[in-house]
Amino acid sequence: MVVTGGAHGIGAALGREAAARGASSVVIMDLLASEADEVARSIRDRGTEARGVGCDVTDRDAVMAVAAEVAGFSGVPGVVCANAGVIGPPGRLLDMDTSQIRWVLEVNLLGLIWTLQAFGRLMEADTQQGWLMATSSEHAFGVAHLGAAPYTASKHAVLGLCDILRGELPDNVGVSVLCPGLTVSTLWQSEGRRPGRFGGPSAPDASSAAVIEHGMSAETVAERAFDGLAAGRFLIPTHYNALDYGEARWRDVQAAFEELAKIDTSCWHVGDIARAVRGRSSNA
């Protein structure tokens, strides 16, 4: 089992839960190798082989290299958790600086894509059953709160790309999207670890810490994550209140189409049209 962003919070809990459920070995990937090593050491202390690896998931070449290295020393992983994520300080979208926006999107979206590509290709070429689990958020279902537009956008995107990915992969590779709500973690401290090319570190937001400390434990989130994997579920929400965000989004969708139905109920299904066009081309 491999987990990115594995040195803290949900990532560390996922690594430990995998070991508790019988993983033969666990690879903890994180930006700082020393912190990844600490979690790996705690897993080894429980009797499971574990290794910490330093890796910046925004560096595609580095992620590809780690995937090749992992396959070399322990084989193709059975489960890969693309979990690395950051949130940034709260603020209005119109006031956010470019480096902050790029940082959130590169870690949460591009870093996740590089992880899925690197390990997904290995799983696709293997005959064994493998599973990719991407950590999104309750933000994927709608708007949980204001002040985190790039984060919310990235989590919407994770859900969308994984929905495509599960249809593109062979039967031996499954895909799940973990959508946790408020969880006790160090996510609020991620701003203090922002690399120089994205503007460098800044002081974490203390108000975010006060909110996060009232969340669900990361251990409970990890348990629900692996229960969802065992059941083969695509969507794995962990907090029931997130249903409210999805229902609010659906009300907007339903109202919009009820209005549209008054003037247009014709079918322009892009999939059907594309198949028809391609079919005519291939028969020409």
Secondary structure, DSSP 8 states (H G I E B T S, - for coil): -EEETTTSHHHHHHHHHHHHTT-SEEEEEESSHHHHHHHHHHHHTTT-EEEEEE--TT-HHHHHHHHHHHHHHH-S-SEEEE----------GGG--HHHHHHHHIIIIIHHHHHHHHHHHHHHHSSS-EEEEEE--GGGSS-S-SS-HHHHHHHHHHHHHHHHHHHHS-TTEEEEEEE--SB-SSGGGGGGG--GGGT------HHHHHHHTTSB-HHHHHHHHHHHHHTT-SEEE--GGGHHHHHHHHHHHHHHHHHHTTT------HHHHHHHHHHHHHH-
